[in-house]
Amino acid sequence: MDSKIARRTAIGSILSAALGANALFSPAFAASVTVTVNGQQVNFDQPPVERAGRVFVPLRGVFERLGASVVYQSGLINATGNGRNISLRIGSTQATVNGQTQALDVAPFLIGSRTLVPLRFVAQALGASVDWNNSTSTVTITGGGQPNAPSTPQENRSFFLTNKRPAASTNTASPAIHAEFSEPVRRDSLRVTIDGNDVTSDVYANANGFDVTPRAPLNQGSHRVGVSGTTQAGAGFSTGWSFTTGTASGTNYVNGVSPSANANVGSNFTLRGRTLPNSHVHVVASGEASAFGGLLQVGTGTFQTDTTADNNGNFSVNIATNAASGGQLRVLIQSIAPNGSSTERSITYSY
């Protein structure tokens, strides 16, 4: 068989399986898939993803196109439209449609701060039909209700940031950037930028504040942190602050970490490593599905602890989680040296 024909045949088989087959595949972007809803092509800000034989898309891009309204909070997705009520939860393979429990092959999940849901299940749950055209790699969805206009949260002019760090200036080119919120926010809506560059995927946060360390040292001068999102009350906000950096006073690091990345660990283990002497070390460990692929969402059940490196830079902490076996644990280590220089390192383990 001609190699090009064979390659096209293989690709077509994979895409077809993504909509209905039971074969399992590794997670992958399915950017070549076109999705149309009632004759209109849908453009997603997060490309479709194929996982375990199913195509997943950002939830609002589908629900709202099919005339459903969506409320998302703390990992729970509730959608109402076309006379139907649908509930899904991040990380759960159980869903309900009009109060009746239905099983999903693969649970909804997060990539960065985008919630992805199974395309076929959502469309059919809202009363639409789904067809797959293998020759054009197109998913055609018809039916459902009339599309909703994208909702824009009412701006919250009373929202503000507190305990901002650095507040005004710092001598390090790698500062630990931190702020707290005047009222709780929806963690999945949070966006953080530094000098206009989106750094949300490096942020770890909870409903009350966030932390992030720039991946690369900042140039000497003025810098702007932008923070936007939606409060838990449903109001939008967009704010930030500026600070200046001086001449770099040394670069921090975290190395020699054990156990090594991808090692199998139990629910209780000791984490060791080296950093600049006398650094403050903050450790976060989470087995939540929301911890992977971007924003580390620090919530209930997330392990956190602090310690101080000794005069040689050695540190150790005992990590205790309630995670069940058979998953992944993401550990984030933040070290802040006495001179203010910060660094972060993220490590994933199996348990």
C-alpha positions as CSV (number, residue, x, y, z in Angstrom):
1,M,0.0,0.0,0.0
2,D,1.2,3.5,-0.8
3,S,2.7,5.1,2.3
4,K,0.6,8.3,2.0
5,I,-2.6,6.3,1.6
6,A,-1.6,4.2,4.5
7,R,-0.9,7.2,6.6
8,R,-4.2,8.9,5.7
9,T,-6.1,5.6,6.5
10,A,-4.4,5.4,9.9
11,I,-5.2,9.0,10.8
12,G,-8.8,8.5,9.7
13,S,-9.1,5.4,11.9
14,I,-7.8,7.2,14.9
15,L,-10.1,10.2,14.5
16,S,-13.1,7.9,14.0
17,A,-12.2,6.0,17.1
18,A,-12.0,9.3,19.0
19,L,-15.8,9.6,18.6
20,G,-16.9,6.1,19.4
21,A,-14.5,3.3,19.6
22,N,-13.5,1.7,22.8
23,A,-9.8,1.4,22.0
24,L,-7.5,3.4,24.4
25,F,-5.0,6.0,23.1
26,S,-2.6,8.3,24.8
27,P,-3.9,11.9,25.4
28,A,-3.2,14.0,22.2
29,F,-4.4,17.2,20.6
30,A,-7.0,16.6,17.9
31,A,-6.4,19.9,16.2
32,S,-7.3,18.6,12.8
33,V,-10.9,17.8,13.8
34,T,-13.5,20.4,12.6
35,V,-16.6,20.8,14.7
36,T,-19.8,22.4,13.3
37,V,-23.0,23.0,15.3
38,N,-26.2,23.6,13.3
39,G,-24.1,24.6,10.3
40,Q,-21.7,26.9,12.0
41,Q,-18.1,26.0,12.5
42,V,-16.9,26.3,16.2
43,N,-13.5,27.9,16.8
44,F,-12.1,26.8,20.2
45,D,-9.5,28.8,22.1
46,Q,-8.3,25.4,23.4
47,P,-7.9,22.8,20.6
48,P,-9.9,19.6,20.9
49,V,-8.1,16.8,22.7
50,E,-8.4,13.0,22.2
51,R,-8.2,11.0,25.3
52,A,-8.9,7.3,25.7
53,G,-10.9,7.1,22.4
54,R,-13.0,10.3,23.0
55,V,-12.8,13.8,21.7
56,F,-12.9,16.5,24.4
57,V,-13.7,20.2,23.8
58,P,-13.9,23.3,26.1
59,L,-17.3,23.1,27.8
60,R,-18.7,26.6,27.1
61,G,-17.9,26.3,23.4
62,V,-20.4,23.4,23.1
63,F,-23.0,24.0,25.8
64,E,-23.7,27.6,24.8
65,R,-23.8,26.7,21.1
66,L,-26.5,24.2,21.9
67,G,-28.6,26.8,23.9
68,A,-27.6,25.7,27.4
69,S,-26.5,27.9,30.3
70,V,-23.6,26.8,32.4
71,V,-22.6,27.2,36.0
72,Y,-19.2,26.0,37.0
73,Q,-17.9,26.0,40.6
74,S,-15.4,23.9,42.6
75,G,-15.1,21.3,39.8
76,L,-18.9,20.8,39.4
77,I,-20.5,21.6,36.0
78,N,-24.2,22.2,35.9
79,A,-25.9,23.0,32.6
80,T,-29.5,23.7,31.8
81,G,-31.0,23.9,28.3
82,N,-33.5,22.5,25.9
83,G,-35.6,21.2,28.8
84,R,-32.6,19.2,30.2
85,N,-30.4,19.4,33.3
86,I,-26.9,18.0,33.1
87,S,-24.3,17.7,35.8
88,L,-20.7,16.6,35.4
89,R,-17.7,16.8,37.7
90,I,-14.0,17.2,37.0
91,G,-12.3,13.8,37.5
92,S,-15.6,11.8,37.8
93,T,-16.9,9.3,35.3
94,Q,-20.5,9.7,36.7
95,A,-22.8,12.3,35.2
96,T,-26.5,12.9,35.6
97,V,-29.1,13.9,32.9
98,N,-32.4,15.0,34.3
99,G,-31.5,13.3,37.6
100,Q,-30.6,10.0,36.0
101,T,-27.1,8.7,36.5
102,Q,-25.1,8.0,33.4
103,A,-21.5,6.6,33.1
104,L,-18.8,8.3,31.1
105,D,-15.9,6.4,29.5
106,V,-13.5,9.2,30.5
107,A,-14.0,12.0,33.1
108,P,-13.9,15.7,32.3
109,F,-10.5,17.2,33.0
110,L,-8.6,20.5,33.0
111,I,-5.9,21.7,30.6
112,G,-4.5,24.9,32.2
113,S,-7.6,26.7,33.3
114,R,-9.8,25.3,30.5
115,T,-12.5,22.6,31.4
116,L,-12.8,20.0,28.8
117,V,-15.8,17.7,28.4
118,P,-16.7,14.7,26.1
119,L,-18.1,16.1,22.9
120,R,-20.5,13.3,21.9
121,F,-21.9,12.9,25.4
122,V,-22.6,16.6,25.9
123,A,-24.3,17.0,22.5
124,Q,-26.5,13.9,22.8
125,A,-27.4,14.8,26.4
126,L,-28.8,18.1,25.1
127,G,-30.9,16.3,22.5
128,A,-28.6,16.9,19.5
129,S,-27.4,14.3,17.0
130,V,-23.8,13.7,16.2
131,D,-22.3,12.5,12.9
132,W,-18.6,11.9,11.9
133,N,-17.3,12.4,8.4
134,N,-14.1,10.4,8.1
135,S,-13.1,11.9,4.7
136,T,-13.2,15.5,6.0
137,S,-12.4,14.8,9.7
138,T,-15.6,16.8,10.7
139,V,-18.0,16.4,13.6
140,T,-21.4,17.6,12.6
141,I,-23.8,18.4,15.5
142,T,-27.4,19.2,14.7
143,G,-30.4,20.0,17.0
144,G,-30.4,21.3,20.6
145,G,-31.7,24.7,21.4
146,Q,-30.8,28.2,20.1
147,P,-27.2,29.3,20.8
148,N,-26.7,31.6,23.8
149,A,-24.8,34.8,23.4
150,P,-21.5,34.5,25.4
151,S,-22.0,35.8,28.9
152,T,-19.9,38.7,30.1
153,P,-19.7,38.9,33.9
154,Q,-20.6,42.2,35.4
155,E,-17.5,44.1,36.4
156,N,-16.8,44.2,40.1
157,R,-15.3,47.6,40.8
158,S,-14.9,46.9,44.5
159,F,-12.5,44.0,44.0
160,F,-8.9,44.6,44.9
161,L,-5.6,42.8,45.7
162,T,-4.0,42.7,49.1
163,N,-0.6,41.7,50.5
164,K,1.0,42.2,47.1
165,R,4.7,41.0,46.8
166,P,6.9,42.6,45.6
167,A,4.9,45.6,46.7
168,A,7.0,48.3,45.1
169,S,10.6,47.2,44.5
170,T,13.0,44.2,44.8
171,N,16.7,43.6,44.3
172,T,16.2,40.2,42.8
173,A,15.5,39.4,39.1
174,S,13.5,36.3,40.1
175,P,11.0,37.5,42.7
176,A,8.3,35.4,44.4
177,I,5.2,37.2,43.1
178,H,2.2,36.9,45.4
179,A,-1.2,38.5,46.0
180,E,-4.4,37.8,47.9
181,F,-8.0,38.6,46.9
182,S,-10.4,40.9,48.6
183,E,-13.1,38.3,48.0
184,P,-13.0,34.6,46.8
185,V,-12.6,34.0,43.1
186,R,-13.3,31.1,40.8
187,R,-10.0,29.5,40.5
188,D,-10.6,28.2,36.9
189,S,-11.3,31.7,35.7
190,L,-8.0,33.2,37.0
191,R,-5.5,34.7,34.5
192,V,-2.2,36.2,35.5
193,T,0.2,38.0,33.2
194,I,3.7,39.5,33.7
195,D,4.5,42.4,31.4
196,G,1.7,41.2,29.1
197,N,2.9,37.6,29.0
198,D,0.4,35.0,30.2
199,V,2.0,33.0,33.1
200,T,-1.2,31.3,34.3
201,S,0.1,27.8,33.6
202,D,2.9,28.5,36.2
203,V,0.6,29.8,38.9
204,Y,-0.5,27.9,41.9
205,A,-3.6,29.3,43.6
206,N,-6.7,28.9,45.7
207,A,-9.8,31.0,45.9
208,N,-8.1,33.6,48.1
209,G,-4.7,34.2,46.4
210,F,-2.0,33.1,44.1
211,D,1.8,32.7,43.8
212,V,4.1,32.5,40.8
213,T,7.8,32.8,40.1
214,P,8.9,34.0,36.6
215,R,10.4,31.2,34.5
216,A,13.3,33.5,33.4
217,P,15.0,36.4,35.3
218,L,13.4,39.8,34.8
219,N,15.3,42.6,33.3
220,Q,16.2,45.5,35.6
221,G,13.4,48.1,35.6
222,S,9.6,48.3,35.9
223,H,7.3,45.4,35.6
224,R,3.5,45.0,35.5
225,V,1.5,42.1,37.0
226,G,-2.0,41.7,35.5
227,V,-4.7,39.7,37.3
228,S,-8.2,39.0,35.9
229,G,-11.0,36.5,36.4
230,T,-14.4,36.1,38.0
231,T,-15.4,36.2,41.6
232,Q,-17.4,33.4,43.2
233,A,-20.3,35.8,43.2
234,G,-20.1,36.0,39.4
235,A,-18.6,39.4,38.9
236,G,-15.6,40.0,36.6
237,F,-12.4,41.8,37.7
238,S,-9.3,43.0,36.0
239,T,-6.6,44.6,38.1
240,G,-2.9,44.4,38.9
241,W,0.1,46.3,40.2
242,S,3.6,47.4,39.2
243,F,7.0,46.9,40.8
244,T,10.6,47.5,39.9
245,T,13.6,45.2,39.9
246,G,17.2,46.2,40.7
247,T,20.5,44.5,39.9
248,A,20.3,40.7,40.3
249,S,21.7,39.6,43.6
250,G,22.2,35.9,42.9
251,T,20.0,33.2,41.4
252,N,18.2,30.6,43.5
253,Y,17.9,26.9,42.5
254,V,16.4,23.6,43.6
255,N,18.3,20.5,42.7
256,G,19.3,17.1,44.0
257,V,15.6,16.3,44.7
258,S,14.7,12.8,45.9
259,P,12.7,10.8,45.2
260,S,13.4,11.5,41.5
261,A,10.7,12.6,39.1
262,N,8.2,9.9,38.0
263,A,9.2,7.6,40.9
264,N,6.5,5.6,42.7
265,V,5.8,7.0,46.2
266,G,3.4,6.1,48.9
267,S,0.9,8.3,50.6
268,N,3.6,9.2,53.1
269,F,7.2,9.9,52.0
270,T,10.1,12.3,52.7
271,L,11.1,14.8,50.1
272,R,14.7,16.1,50.1
273,G,16.7,18.5,48.1
274,R,19.2,21.4,48.0
275,T,18.8,25.1,47.5
276,L,20.5,28.3,48.5
277,P,21.5,28.2,52.2
278,N,18.8,29.4,54.7
279,S,16.1,29.7,52.0
280,H,12.5,29.5,52.9
281,V,11.0,26.4,51.2
282,H,7.3,26.0,50.6
283,V,6.0,22.7,49.3
284,V,2.6,21.9,47.8
285,A,1.4,18.4,46.9
286,S,-1.9,17.6,45.1
287,G,-3.4,14.6,43.5
288,E,-6.4,16.5,42.2
289,A,-7.1,16.2,38.5
290,S,-7.1,20.0,38.4
291,A,-3.4,20.0,39.3
292,F,-2.3,18.7,35.9
293,G,-1.8,20.5,32.7
294,G,-1.5,24.0,34.1
295,L,-2.8,25.9,37.1
296,L,-2.1,24.1,40.3
297,Q,-5.3,24.7,42.2
298,V,-4.7,24.6,45.9
299,G,-7.9,23.5,47.6
300,T,-9.3,21.1,50.1
301,G,-7.2,18.0,50.5
302,T,-4.1,19.6,49.1
303,F,-1.0,19.1,51.3
304,Q,1.1,22.2,52.1
305,T,4.1,22.7,54.4
306,D,7.0,25.0,55.0
307,T,10.6,24.5,56.1
308,T,14.0,26.4,56.1
309,A,17.1,25.1,54.4
310,D,20.1,24.6,56.6
311,N,23.5,26.5,56.3
312,N,24.5,24.1,53.5
313,G,21.2,24.5,51.6
314,N,19.8,21.0,52.5
315,F,16.1,20.7,53.2
316,S,13.6,17.9,53.9
317,V,9.9,17.6,54.5
318,N,7.6,14.8,55.2
319,I,4.7,14.7,52.7
320,A,1.4,13.0,53.9
321,T,-1.5,12.7,51.5
322,N,-4.8,10.8,51.5
323,A,-4.4,9.9,47.8
324,A,-5.6,6.5,46.8
325,S,-3.1,4.3,44.8
326,G,-3.0,4.3,41.1
327,G,-2.8,8.0,40.3
328,Q,-0.4,10.9,40.0
329,L,0.8,13.3,42.6
330,R,2.2,16.7,41.6
331,V,4.6,18.4,44.0
332,L,5.6,22.0,43.6
333,I,8.7,23.3,45.5
334,Q,9.1,27.1,45.9
335,S,12.4,28.3,47.5
336,I,12.9,32.0,48.5
337,A,16.4,32.9,49.4
338,P,17.3,35.5,52.1
339,N,18.1,37.9,49.3
340,G,14.6,37.5,47.9
341,S,15.5,35.4,44.8
342,S,12.8,32.8,44.2
343,T,12.6,29.7,42.1
344,E,10.0,27.0,41.6
345,R,10.2,23.4,40.6
346,S,7.3,21.1,39.7
347,I,7.7,17.3,40.0
348,T,5.2,14.5,39.2
349,Y,5.2,11.2,41.0
350,S,3.1,8.0,40.7
351,Y,1.4,6.5,43.7
